[in-house]
Amino acid sequence: MAPARGRGARGATDVRVPSANGGGVRALSFSPDGSTLAAAADRAEDQRLIGGQITLWNVRSGRVDQTLADDKGNFVAVAYAPT
């Protein structure tokens, strides 16, 4: 995640935002416990759209836990099932 200055939901002054590796982030969703942020984004290579990906970010560390990719289409939404 790339650092950005701003004010978070809980009064934080440093907010990290996902980057999209050349494509645009289309949707974000927090897990029910708030520990993971899912980001749906376009995948681009050489300025050419090559599919979509969902990246699961660990909120505490800011690191990627998992990336799910599809070369046949784009993801336009992401959501967690209620627990």
C-alpha positions as CSV (number, residue, x, y, z in Angstrom):
1,M,0.0,0.0,0.0
2,A,1.2,3.5,-0.7
3,P,1.2,5.9,2.2
4,A,-1.0,9.0,1.9
5,R,-1.6,11.9,4.3
6,G,-5.1,12.3,5.5
7,R,-7.5,11.5,8.3
8,G,-8.7,8.0,8.7
9,A,-12.0,6.8,10.1
10,R,-10.6,6.5,13.6
11,G,-8.7,9.8,13.6
12,A,-5.4,8.4,12.2
13,T,-3.2,10.9,10.4
14,D,-1.5,8.4,8.1
15,V,-3.7,6.4,5.8
16,R,-2.4,3.7,3.5
17,V,-4.1,3.2,0.2
18,P,-3.8,0.3,-2.2
19,S,-2.0,0.8,-5.5
20,A,-3.2,-0.9,-8.6
21,N,-0.1,-1.9,-10.6
22,G,-0.9,0.3,-13.6
23,G,-4.7,-0.2,-13.5
24,G,-7.4,1.5,-11.5
25,V,-8.8,0.4,-8.1
26,R,-12.5,-0.2,-8.7
27,A,-13.8,-1.3,-5.3
28,L,-12.7,-1.7,-1.7
29,S,-14.2,-3.8,1.2
30,F,-13.0,-4.4,4.8
31,S,-13.4,-7.9,6.3
32,P,-16.0,-8.0,9.1
33,D,-13.3,-8.0,11.8
34,G,-11.5,-5.1,10.0
35,S,-8.2,-7.0,9.7
36,T,-8.2,-7.4,5.9
37,L,-8.9,-4.9,3.1
38,A,-9.9,-6.4,-0.3
39,A,-9.2,-4.3,-3.3
40,A,-10.7,-5.0,-6.8
41,A,-8.5,-3.5,-9.5
42,D,-7.6,-3.6,-13.2
43,R,-4.4,-5.3,-14.2
44,A,-2.4,-3.5,-16.8
45,E,0.8,-4.3,-18.6
46,D,2.6,-1.9,-21.0
47,Q,-0.5,0.4,-20.7
48,R,-2.7,-2.4,-21.9
49,L,-5.6,-3.8,-19.8
50,I,-4.9,-7.5,-19.3
51,G,-7.6,-8.5,-16.8
52,G,-8.5,-8.0,-13.2
53,Q,-7.2,-8.8,-9.7
54,I,-8.4,-8.9,-6.1
55,T,-5.7,-8.1,-3.6
56,L,-6.1,-8.9,0.1
57,W,-4.1,-6.5,2.3
58,N,-3.3,-7.0,5.9
59,V,-4.5,-3.8,7.5
60,R,-2.1,-3.9,10.4
61,S,1.1,-4.5,8.4
62,G,0.1,-3.0,5.1
63,R,1.4,-6.1,3.3
64,V,-0.3,-8.2,0.7
65,D,-1.6,-11.5,2.1
66,Q,-2.9,-12.9,-1.2
67,T,-3.6,-11.8,-4.8
68,L,-6.3,-13.4,-7.0
69,A,-6.0,-12.7,-10.7
70,D,-8.2,-13.3,-13.8
71,D,-7.0,-12.7,-17.3
72,K,-10.5,-12.9,-18.9
73,G,-12.2,-10.0,-17.3
74,N,-12.3,-7.2,-14.7
75,F,-13.6,-7.1,-11.2
76,V,-16.0,-4.2,-10.6
77,A,-17.0,-5.0,-7.0
78,V,-15.8,-6.9,-3.9
79,A,-17.6,-7.8,-0.7
80,Y,-17.4,-10.0,2.3
81,A,-20.3,-12.3,3.3
82,P,-21.8,-11.3,6.7
83,T,-20.7,-13.4,9.6
